[in-house]
Amino acid sequence: MSNHKNCFLLFRYISGLLLLLFTIEGAAQGPAPVYLRGDQEITFKWRFGYSEYPFPQDSPTAQEDAARGTFGWYDGTLWSHGYKTWDNTTIHGVQLLFRGGSPYAREIKCTSELIPYSAAGTPVSFIIPFMYTIGSEESLAFSLGVKGKEEETIVCKLRPQQQTTFTGGLFKVNFIALKITSPAGKKPIVSVSGLMHIRVYPQMLSYGARQSFVFSSNTKHMDVESGMLIGSVYKDLSKEDPYLLAAQFNIPADSASAIMAQHDDRLRQWNLNTAQIANKLMTKGTIEVSLSGKPEKRDRGELRVMAYSGNPVKDFQYGKPTSQIKEMAQSVTNALGKKFSLFRYQHHYLPWKIDNPAELDSTQLPYLTQWLEAAGMYADTVVLDLQITPIVKMYKQYSRMGQLALPPTGTPGAEWDRIRQGYLTTLRFAKKICPSLKIVQMPYELDNITNTSVHADAHYSFFKCLYEAVGEFNKTQPSTEKLKVAGLGSNNPNSRWEFINGFLSRYSKDASPLKRLDYIAWHTYLFPGNYPSMVKGFTDSLQTILKKNGLDPDIPVLVDEMGLAEPSTIEDLSDLQGAMKKEAAMASFTTALHEYYEREHGQYLPVSGAGWHFALLTYGKQNVLSTYAKGLLLRNKLGDRKIPSSATPVDNHGYGLHSIVTKEDKKISILIYCTSPSIFYSAARPLNYRDIDIILKDLPSSFRNTKLKITQWYSTPEDSAVARILSQDKYQTLPLTRGADRYEKNFTKEEINILNTIGRQTTIAASGKSSFNFRADLDAYGMRLIEIEPVE
C-alpha cells in the first residue's frame, strides 16, 4: 500500500515539476504575436475617369473632376502583378511605379481589416507583404503615410539587408527581408521579398475602424527600372510571423552586403558602358550611295497612324466631344497633301450595354462616332480595335489575373455570348457611319496578364468571340465590304514567342468554319533594354511558328503600335519643350524601326508611332505641327523607289546615323536622322554630327557635269525660335494630364507661323563626271531631308 502511495506522490511531484517548467517556458516566450492584415483592400491612385467603370455619367461633379484631371482611387486588382515570394509561391501585389517619364507620382493605398475594440489602449501590429527591385540607382526611396485617428508620413529609403526599421512619432515600420536575389548578367538588379511589420501606437488608432497605409513613389527616369509591389491581393499573409520566417530563411548579414556591393559595382560599370555606347558613335559621319543600286518599292509607313479613345487624347474620355479630333487630322493631312493610308482607332470603353449587348450605350456613341467619322474622312482604310476594357477588368478580377479557369460560358456577367452579341451590335453601327472600316482587331496586350495555360485559353476565346461576330456580320455584306480580322494583339514579340505560339496553335486546332485570321497584330515598343535592330530575325521566328502549326506563311503582321514607350525615356511629356524633344526622337526611332522591318522582307504593316502618338501630332487650338508631325512630313517627301545607302557610324543595336535614299527621274532625295541612345541612358551624351560627308556615286546622266540645286529641309527641337515660344509659362502643361491640356493653348498668328515652319535652305553646286560630294549637319533629335535636282 505504501509503495502505491509513494508512486502516486512521485507521479504528482513529477507532474507538478513538468507543469512548472512548461509555465515558466510559456511565460518566458509569452503569447504568440497577433498581426492584423494591413492589405485587406488595395487601391491605386490615378486620374479620375481614366480607369473608372462604370463612370457616374449622371454626376456633374464626376464630369467636372474628369475634365479637371482630379485623382481617384481604383481597385488594385486591375493593376496587380504576380511575384514570387520567399518560399517560391506566387502572390499578386499592386505596382508602385518608379520608372521615370510619368510626370507625377504613383500612389498605392492599403486598407487594413477592422481593429478590434479588445485592443483598445494598446499598440496594434499590421503585416503587409512586399517585393521591391533596385535597378539603376543605389537605393529605393518612397514615402509611407499612415492614417487613422491621426495622420503621419515618413520617408523610407531602402537598401537590402535583413531588417530595416523606420520610426515616426506615432508608428514604426520594419521591413523584414526573407529573400534577396540578384540575377546573373550585367544589369544592376537586386530583388527583395518579405513582410513589413507596421506597429501603430494608440494615439493614431481608431479602434473598431480601419487603418490606411499610403505609399507614394518618387518618379524619375531609370535606365534599369526599379519598382515595388505592395500587398497580396488574393491571399491573407497576416498569420505568418515574419520573425520566425526570418529565422527560418536566415539571410546572412554578409550575404546582403555582398549582393549590394556587387550591385554597386555593376551600376558603376553600367554607367561606364552606357556612356561608351554614345562615345563609340561620336566619329566622323559618312553616307555613301551608289545611284546604280537596285531600287525597291518603299513602304510609306508614315501614312499609317493610330489613336486611343479620348477627348482628344486617352487621358480625357468624358465631357462633350470635341471637333478638334477632325481638325487635327485635317491639319496633318493638308500638310501631307494626301490622306492617311490607314487609321487605327482603339475604343477602350464598351460601345454596347453590358447588361443588354443587343443595344448600344448612348453615352459611348458620341466618342465612337467622332473618331470613326474622323478616321473615315481622312484615311483610306480604318482599323477598329474594340479594347472592351470593362470586360477585361471583370475577367482579371474573376480569374485572379488569369490564374483561375473560367466557366465554359465565360466570365459571369460578361459571358462569351454577350461579348459576341456586343461585337455584332457595334459592327453594324460602325460600318454604317464609317464605310472605310475594313479591319476589326481583338483586345491587345492580354499577354501582359500572365502566362498560364488557362489564361491562354481565355485569350483565344476573346478572339473567337470576335471572329464569330465578324462571320455573322459578313453574311450581310457584299464581297468587297466584308470585314477582316486581326488577332493576337501581343506586346513586344521578342519576349513573347511562347505566347504567340500558344495562340497560333489554338487557332490551327480550331475546327470552326467561321474562323479567320487575316492579320497577326503585335506591338514593337522601345525602352531601355530594347533597341531598333531587335526586329532582326522576327521573320524567321514567325515563319518557324507558322510552319510548325501548318498555317499560311504569308499572313501579314499589323505592327499596330511602334516606337518609343511613353514612360521610359529621358524626356517628360508634361513639359512642352520636353515633349517636343521626345516627339522628334519618336520620329527618328519610328523611322529606324520601320526600316528594320522592311529589311526583314516579311508581310509587315508597321503603324507610324507608338500608341498615343496621334494625340501628339499637333499643339494648341490651332493644331500647329509638332516635331513628330514634321518628321512624318519629311518622310513623306521621299519618293516611292528607294536605293541602298550606307550610313556610318551605326552600331549593332541600331544606334547612330541612318539614311534613306530615293531616286526619281529628276530628283534624288536623302533623309538623314539619328537614333541617339541618350533618349534612354542617363550617362549617354546626345549624338551630334557636324560636316557629315555625303557621297553620291554613279550619277545618272542628267546629274553629271551640271549645276545641281540642293534643297535641305530641317526639323529639330533645338530650334531656338520654337523653344522660346514653348518655354513660356502660359504654354506649360498640367503634369497630371500628361500634357493633355496642350490642346487648350492659344497661340498668336506670329507664333503659329514659327511653330509650323520647317527650316529650308537652297544652294547651287556643280557635280562631277560620275560623283557628287557635299556636307550636312545633324543633331541628336533632328531630321534632315536633302533634295537634289538638276538646274533646268
Secondary structure, DSSP 8 states (H G I E B T S, - for coil): -HHHHHHHHHHHHHHHHHHHHHHHHHHHH-S----EES-SEEEEEEETTTS-SS--TT-HHHHHHHHHT-EEEEEGGGGEEEEE-TTS-EEEEEEEE--TT-SS--EEEEE-----GGGTTS-EEEEEEEEEEE-SSSSEEEEEEEESSSEEEEEEEE---SEEEEE-SSEEEEEEEEEEE--SSSS--EEEEEEEEEEE-GGG--TTS--EEEEEE-----SS--EEEES-SS---TTS-HHHHHHHH---HHHHHHHHHHHHHHHHHHHHHHHHHHHTT-S--EEEEETTS--EE---GGGEEEEESSSSSTT---SS--THHHHHHHHHHHHHTS-EEEEEEEE-S-SEETTEEEEE-TTTHHHHHHHHHHHHHHEEEEEEEE--HHHHHHHHHHHTTTTS---TTEETTEEHHHHHHHHHHHHHHHHHH-TTEEEEE----GGGT---HHHHHHHHHHHHHHHHHHHHHHTTS-GGG--EEEEEEES-GGG-HHHHHHHHHHHHH---TT----EEEEEEEE-TT--GGGGTTHHHHHHHHHHHTT--TT--EEEEEEEE-TTSSSS-TTSHHHHHHHHHHHHHHHHHHHHHHHHTTS-EEE-SB-TTGGGGSEETTTTEE-HHHHHHHHHHTS-SEEE-EEEESB-TTS-EEEEEEEE-SS-EEEEEEEE-GGGT-TT-----EEEEEEEEES--GGGTTSEEEEEEEEE-TT-HHHHHHHTSGGG---GGGTTGGGGG----HHHHHHHH--EEEEEEEE--SS-EEEEEEE-TT-EEEEEEEE--
